């Protein structure tokens, strides 16, 4: 039932996702409805088009049952296979590239028998991987706090920086103490993140608040791409400050832009009510020390969704 709703009531896609046949899915749906004694799907001929009122009531119950079934399996594994298992992390490119490496390295050293999987995607894709159970932990700046079935915990705050080729006029002005302004920045072609990625919302809000229309000539999903095109002279880049490395980005200079754009918050998210194996808590605290097991468990028990300030 859950997969049918997630796949937009397309039984062909449901069958592919569940590695079974379409007639098999249809049979299971009929058997469930017969067992409950009510129709849970709206039908147009042989097609499913939505949920009936009883179906709307049943769906969250089914969701909870599936989560608890997975929790039982994980609880057993936590005792039967101490220090062994899998950990799947979903993150945006910026988090995977710049924020996670040290925590992943340290975790791999501490738990050599835990198989690590790192999936990358947009903030919304990260959220969906969590909601579907494909990932244990999700890390992103935007979107994670928008879903009631996820617990989104604050990890760290960060700001943006402007990156330009060495010797650029903006770098020369910054060296003389002339502060960077939005008006000055709006006079250059800009290269920054796609909407919905890595604090792009705060960038757009800043320009809008001052009545400016920035000339964004290229949008990308990650800072490495942005920096590449800045090096080619296509424009001025706006990236997360953690994405600039003076030793590696030798052809570029960074200008602090924290006074121009609002501070961003990276969040770590989990499925509400999911059982976490002991090593998952250890990874979380390694990545974000304030997120102790006690803090995470308290957040998991909370009834209302929201961002928990540490």
Secondary structure, DSSP 8 states (H G I E B T S, - for coil): -HHHHHTTT-HHHHHHHHTS-HHHHHHHHHHHHHHHTS--EEEETTEEEEE-HHHHHHHHHHHHHHHHHHHHHHHHHHHHSTT-EEEEEEE-HHIIIIISHHHHHHHHHH-TTEEEEEEE--HHHHHHHHHTTS-SEEEESSSGGG-TTEEEEEEEEE-EEEEEETT-HHHHHHHTT----HHHHTTSEEEEE-TTSTTHHHHHHHHHHTT---EEEEEESSHHHHHHHHHTTS-EEEEEGGG--TTT-TTEEEEE-TTTS--EEEEEEEETT----HHHHHHHHHHSTT--HHHHHHHHH-SS--EE--
